[in-house]
């Protein structure tokens, strides 16, 4: 356990250095960027170590892994983010532990989240996942709504009982005009965030950037970066 704690502490320190350097280069205060550690495929024991090292935000992308892990770590002062593509049949479980769902991309999901949040007596924060590789009305390869669909979906979230519209999220696309152009993709997300905040001023979260491209996200203005591999190590290949 001590070896793992040392490993995670060293990795976390390197990521912190990267975020601090990126903030300095962009003329931003370090406090403007929140690190969300993506703990998918890693055990609850790692989450416990990370909490002890000062991590306050963790993310998961599969409910079957996340639900027992969140239950095991329910005594820790953590904010849980759900970042994966979410099927409506998993919504009840996810609402039980997730403080924020970063992958809201369709009206059916908004309806399901609202219903279960009200039943659970919880308020769940929602980010609209934006697909920058989508056409005018399509969804993206990795989920998400096309930019043209943000306004309507945001209105649904903002008006839904039990939900709170917190902002936007994207994953750097692998195809389309922004493929390989992470900085441009994140800048586009910031422009979309500016548009969103005209109608919803409190929806000021912008979640973008992962282990490989967090610097570009910070430079563009992201408020949250989602880092997994750089903190926890390379995940074992799934069989």
Phi, psi and omega in degrees: 000320180297319179299316180294320178297317179297318180297312181294321179297318180294316179296317180298320179297320178295318179295318178301318178299317180297316180295317180298318180294320179295320178297315180299317181295330182268359181071030180248154174283144179303328183293348181283347185241125179260129176273123173251116182270121182274109188260015182303141182072354179258152188284166178301330180298325176291320178300319180296318178298314181300319178300318178295335179271003175103000178291135181240348181234125177232154183228148177226157181235358178226124184298322184296333175273321188289317187302308179293327180294315179296321179296319181292335183251022186293344179276354184269150181280069186242148169257124183261127178250136171257124188241359183268171174294126190250122175275147185297333181286353177257356188298317182302314179297313183298320180296338179293335183229334186283129175276329177223140171249115186269002191237040179281120187219011179199154186295324180300323179290321177301314180300314181294317179298316180298313181301313183286327177296318178297315179300321183277352182067034183241158168250124182249126177286143182231135169249136174282122177278122183259128178260106181278359176255010182265151173283193186304319185234005183274168169263160182281167180300326181249034183085176179105157180256147177297152181310325181293345181263358185298312187302312182296314182294320179299320178297321178296314180297313183299330181265000185270128177301140177083354181244153178230126179279113185257339180151214187232155175222148170214161171245133180305123186288150179266346180227170177085189188293339182260003179301126180075005180237066186300315182301316180295322179297315182290327176295321177297319178298320178297320177297320178293325177295319177300316178299315182298319185290345174295321179268331184227080187302331182279350183275067190254010175280137175228107183259114183204153176092137178228198186307318187277338188225026182296327180298317179295323179293316179297318179299325181283337179121011181303144177264339181224134174242141185251106188241124178245288186305318183295338178263313189265346182101172180290129183288146176298142179297131180285137182268000000 
